[in-house]
Amino acid sequence: MAAMSDGLVTTQASDGILVIAINRPGQRNAIDLATTEALAAAFDELDARADLSVGILTGNGGFFCAGMDLKAFLRGERPVISGRGFGGLTEAAPDKPLIAAVEGAALGGGCELALSCDMIVAARDARFALPEVKRGLVAAAGGVLRLPRRLPYHIAMELVLTGATFEAEQARSWGLVNRLAESGEALAVARQLATEVAANGPLALRVTKRLVMQSDEWTLTESFERQREFTAQVMQSDDAREGARAFAEKRAPVWTGR
C-alpha cells in the first residue's frame, strides 16, 4: 500500500484504488489555489498509473469540503485551473471512474466536487448544499449546470435558488447518492464500491465512462456510430480475449489494460 502526503492532499493506493483526500481539516477542507493544484496532480496520478483503475475523493477530519476558501477569495485568489475548473476537477474529470466519499458536509464547491464524481457514497448524517446565492455568488463550478441534469427541474431550481441544505437520505431518494453508510463509514463503503468497479477490465471501464458522459450530447441516430469509434478498440483488445477466456475456464480474469 503506497501513500503520499504533501500537506494539502493525501493519496493512498492499494488494490487498484487511489484514495485522494483533501487535507485541510482546520479550514473544513475549503479549497484554495494550492489545494486545487495538489488535487489536479492527484487526478493526473490516477490516470497515469497502469496499476490504478478507480479513484475515491474524500476529505480528512470527518468533513468532505466546505467549498471555496473565502479568505483566499478575498485576497484575490481563485481556486481554478484553466481548462480543469474548480479543484482541478469540475471542468475536466479523470478518464478513470471517480467516487466521492462524503462525511460531514459537501457545501458550495464541495457539493460541486461531489457532483463532478461518477458516483457518490455518503454517510447518513452527511449534508449537501449550494448556498452561493446567500453570498451573492453563483454555483458556477458546475452546480447550476449539473444539478438540473441529475434531479427533477423544480427540485433542482429550489435548491439552487434558496441555497437550502439537503440531507444524504433525501439525496439518496432522489437518486443523487448511490450508497448510504453509517457515520464514519463512507470511505469504507466507497472502497467496497470501488473494489467492485476495479475488478473489471480497465480499458473497458475508461471507454464505458467516456461513452456515458458524452452520449447525452448525441442523438440516438448518431450514438451507435460514435460509440463504434470507442468500442472497436475494446473488442480488439487483449483484455476482451482474456475476459472470454477466463469465463470459459471458470477463473478470475487477469487484466493488462491492453
Order of alpha helices (4+ residues) and beta strands (2+ residues): beta-beta-beta-alpha-beta-alpha-beta-beta-beta-beta-alpha-beta-beta-alpha-alpha-beta-alpha-beta-alpha-alpha-alpha-alpha
